Amino acid sequence: MERQLTPHPRSAEGRRAALHRRHPLLSRVIGVVASVLVVAGVGIAVPQLIETISHIELFAQHLGTFTSPIRLSAEANIAVTLVLAAASTERALRLRSNWLDELAG
């Protein structure tokens, strides 16, 4: 028998659940923004990662190389990574799952 555990009220999950109870519209907006940021961040990061991997000699010999259409500076990539981490954390604190969360693994 499965059942969802209730988070401690002072934990990050508990505070996020309390926000959802007190301000459901704000909670939904935060969730939507976080989901959009996750999708955008993955859309930016994945092509660059594929390009990096495709330049490894073993892969390049068999599959060829890929040039990402996205070129960001190191600072911009760090910013995207931090935003992606924050948005992913917010999604995890909701203690709910949807297709996007399942896709992320």
N, C-alpha and C positions, 0 to 999 in steps of 0.2 A: 504494500500500500504506500503510495507516494503522497506527500503533502509538502507544501511550501513552508519553510520555517519563517518565523517572524524575526526580523532583524532587531537588534538592541536599539532603543530610541536614540542613544548617543553615538552610534556608529554612523559612518558615512551613508550606508544603505538606509538606516533608520531615519536620518535627517532628510534624505531624498524622498523617502516614503511619506514623511510628515509634510514636506513641501507639496507633494502630489495631493494629499488629503486636504490641505488648507487652500491651495491655489491650483486646482486642476487645469485651468486654462494655461497658466504660466508653465506648469509642468509639461503640458503637451507641446507648447511652443519650444521649450528647451529641448525636448526629445526630438522634435522635427528638425530643429537647427543642428543638433548633434548628429542626427542621421545623415543630413545633407552634407555636413562637414566630413563625415566618415567616407561617404561615397566619393566626394570630390577629392579628398586626400588620397584615397586608393587609386582613383583615376589619374592622379598626378604621379604617384609613386611607382605604380606597376610598370608603365612604359619605360621609365628610367631604370628600374631594376632589370627588366628584360634586356635593355641595351647593355647594361654592365655585364650581365651573365653571358650575353651572346658574343662578347669580345674575349671570353675565355677560350683559349686555343682549341681545347677539346670540342667545345660546342661549335665554335666558328668553322672548324673543318667539316663537320657533319651537317650543320644546319644553316650556316652562313651567319652574317651579322645583321643586327637590327639597329636602326638609328631612330631614337625616340624623337617625336615631333615636339616634345616638351623639353625646354632647356631652362633650368633655374640655377641661380647662383647658390653657393653653399649656404649662405645666410637664409635664402628663401626656402631651401630644402629643410633646413633646421626648423624654420618657422612652421612649415607644413607638417613636419614630424611632431612638433609639440602640440599643434592644434589637433592633429589626428589622435594623439595619445589622450588629450583632454576629452575629446568627443567620445572616444572609445570607453574611457573611464566612466563618463556620464551614462553611457548606454549600459555598462555593466552594473552601475549602482541602482538601476531601475529594477533589477532582479526579475525582469521579464524578458521574454525571448520572442523574436520575430524572424522572418526570412532573412533579413539583413544580418542579424546577429548570428544566425546559423551559417550563413555564407562565410562570415569571417572566421568561423571555426572555433 
